[in-house]
């Protein structure tokens, strides 16, 4: 790393008194960050440090904390100077000590957690809770005031920052990006977010790339390339990079103050020009590269090994102070180097002249309401979804695309909510039959345009449909958008929603912690994922596009924060969508195909069915007034049609067969502990499956998932599930259903095999059904399509 003395003399932006106090404030942050890692007692070092003052297990990450605190102190100066509305996103992994220390010194931490008060006793509890059983983790978890980004998984800080800035014209989001984090794929695509930020209607993002040089045990790539190469990379991404580099605190303070003044001035000038001239042309937004030592101000050496400025500063720099007297002395010298006696008064509170450096009230970064988005969130103005109903003259009599109907509803949702609703998708909005949305808003686009874009391109600087071929960035934008109080929907192909598996996991964990344990965090709008282009209709995409397993990932989370809906037709999809858009603190997964499907329920019936989540379709059943011989159940659009077709085949051949037909919309209703909405008991739901008769369940996804959800259900031993078996290629819809045994013929054969009264008498019917399978497979391979009787099949009552 270049020495500070090799740099030009910095501009003297800070007067001597301001410089001195900002440095003291920074030292207070660093002291608290180190104290969190090491101390369980003697928090202000008012007596010599002893082994019993040290935590028995040392956990935490020191390396990025001084750099983060350095930036936060300087952001405070500008918030006060310019009355900025600003939040901060901490990208470096395990970077919580800096943000926690900052929140504590601002006084907001004690306002939320009164027992962590601004005195010696409160500081002791503040230190003890960190990375300690019964306490808090080393990420910026939901317990951290001012955080919308936990950072438990690296790569999402920048996309979260941009999501927060969309439709927040007065907000500036400072995002510190760890140089290890910058090596991830999601972060690499997030740099392109600046092509989607409209300076007229959106806020601003100030990325700060923190080059401290090392990951856990290796150097970082961007810290080990020539400065010219790094500058070219960032310039190529469309940014205007400023470099703040060195290790001398006074020089670095002056450099950072001058650079931040420049950057904020440019941001304000860009916004002023755009808003006064109504010119949304893409500007070159400023950013900062902060190059400072890993573990800055910590021990320079331990046991003869370099620590500050090396990978050894990443986690706990001194590992054995309890057992090793030399190490204990080193930790004490390190902590005392910050001069805590000059930073905190007799009670243990930050001294008055330093408290005055912090912003006041909601201008404090830790108290900014945008980081507790439920405080600012407004409910969507939703049009009546019933107005978009598909006419159903008789059940199963006509085809339509469910997502096409949904698109018309979403179009008007967009029109009614042009400042707090966006639709996200990876270049597939039109493919997913949601084209009607473009009547309300085009796709956001601030990169260069060409004349032919006007011919159906639907691009505009003020568009509200966010399309980019990075599911990671889209999901990151969406999460940042809802966590700051706004609403949206993300539509993507079923096979590739897996790209965001781990992002979904992180967000669901955030919601669960917030919802169950933190009353101060207000409910935020839900993440609504529309999963379409489904496994069963991949006529030309083939095996690569056949994977419904995202549902398995979702069901590993608590039903308190996730739900899965499989509406069988367009009217059910409209009812489900309206419900999900109104909900808070959930990840709602809606599985609905874009291809034409049979429609079964008029709107009144659809609303009732979706409200119950699971129910008998009387018009498809033959057991009214009698105990059924078999229950045929289903969940999913193709699964429903094939199950109905199987019932029709059985009715035509066995007139006295008593069939109960059950459809499932809300998958979590299968779980006993979550199966009683609107006063319905578990017994009510168990009666749908009867107590002893076979249940043939045709399922959209993998069969094992239904068994998992219903393991403790009445009659589970008699439950036989048909689902996707990981078999497929370039198939017709029926052919794919046949090879996975979710087709009408296989279902009918299974019923014959499992209903005692059909054994023997059903042998001829089974023989015919097997022949039908062979005949239809041969037709598909000869003609490339299913027979007309299949592709245009309707329900005959």
Secondary structure, 3 states (H helix, E strand, C coil): CCCHHHCCCCCCCCCHHHHHHHHHHHHHHHHHHHHHHHECCCCCCCCCCCHHHECCCCCCCCCCHHHHHHHHHHHHHHHHHHCCEEEEEECCCCCHHHHHHHHHHHCHHHHHCCCCCCCHHHHHHHHHHECCCCCECCCCCCCCCCCCCCCCCCCCHHHHHHHHHCCCCCEEEEEEEECCHHHCHHHHHHHHHHHCCCCCCCCEEEEEEEECCECCCCECCHHHCCHHHHHHHHHHCCCEEEEEECCCHHHHHHHHHHHHHHHHHHHHHHHHHHHHHCCCCCCCCEEEEEECCCCCCCCCEECCEECCCCHHHCCCCCCCCCCCHHHHHHHHHHHHCCCHHHHECCCCCECHHHHCCCCCHHHCHHHCHHHHHHHCCCCCCCCCHHHHCCCCCCCCCCEEEHHHHHHHHHHHHHHHCCCCEEEEECCCCCCCCCHHHHHCCCEECCCCCCHHHHCCCCEECCCCEEECCCHHHHHHHHHHHHHCCCEEEEEEEHHHHHHHHHHHHHHHHHHHHHHHHCCCCCCCECEEEEEECCHHHCCCCHHHHCCCCHHHHHHCCCCCCEEEECCCCHHHHHHHHHHHHHCECCEEEEECCCCEEECCCCHHHHHHHHHHCEEECHHHCCCCCCCCCEEEEEECHHHHHHHHHHHHHHHHHCCCCCEEEEEECEHHHHCHHHCCHHHCCHHHHHHHHCCCCEEEEEECCCHHHHHHHCCCCCCHHHEEEECCCCCCCCCCHHHHHHHCCCCHHHHHHHHHHHCHHHCCCCHHHHHHHHHHHHHHHHHHHHHCCCCHHHHCCCCCC
